[in-house]
């Protein structure tokens, strides 16, 4: 059964770079939160800095094809 998704070359740049841009924003928020304060800011930094790691693990474990 063929996928109905268009080829990657036909996707607009906003679709291609949406997830990397979101991960960059999460990382920036996490780094700023780690520098700003303690307590809630530490929890926020841990959560937002874990997002790219979780995305990498997800990408490596899912099957594509």
N, C-alpha and C positions, 0 to 999 in steps of 0.2 A: 504494500500500500504506500503510495507516494504522499509526501508531506505537502500540505497546501501553502506552506510558508514560502514567500518569495526568496530568490537567491540573495545571499548577503550583499552582493554588489548593488542590488537594486534598492536596498534599504536606505532611507535618508540618514544623514549624519546625526540628527537628533536622536534617532532610535539606536544607532550604533553606540553612541557615547553617553547614553542616559545613565546606565548602571555605573560605569567608571566615574562619571561626574558625581553621582550620588555618593559613591564610596569615598571620593576625595573630600566632599563636604563633610561627611561623617568623621573622617580622619582629622580634618581641620577643627571641627567642633570638639573632638576628643582631646586634641593637643592643647587647645586653648583652655578647656575645662580643667585639664591636669595642671596647668600653670596658674590658674586663677585662685583656686581655693581647695578646701578639704570637705569631707563629709559627702554631701550630695554630688558635689562636683567630681569627686573621685569615682563614685558609682557611674556618673554620666560618662566620664572619660573611659572607664573600663568597657562599658557597653558600646560606645561608638568606636573605640579602637579595636574591638573584637569583630566588628562587622566585616572588614576586609578579610580577616582570617577565616571567618565562617564562609564567606563567599568563595574563597580559594578552595577550602575543603569541599564545599558543595560542587564546585566546578570540576574538581578532580574525581569525585565519586559518582557523578551522574553519567549515564551513557548517552552518547549522541550518535545519531546515525540515521 
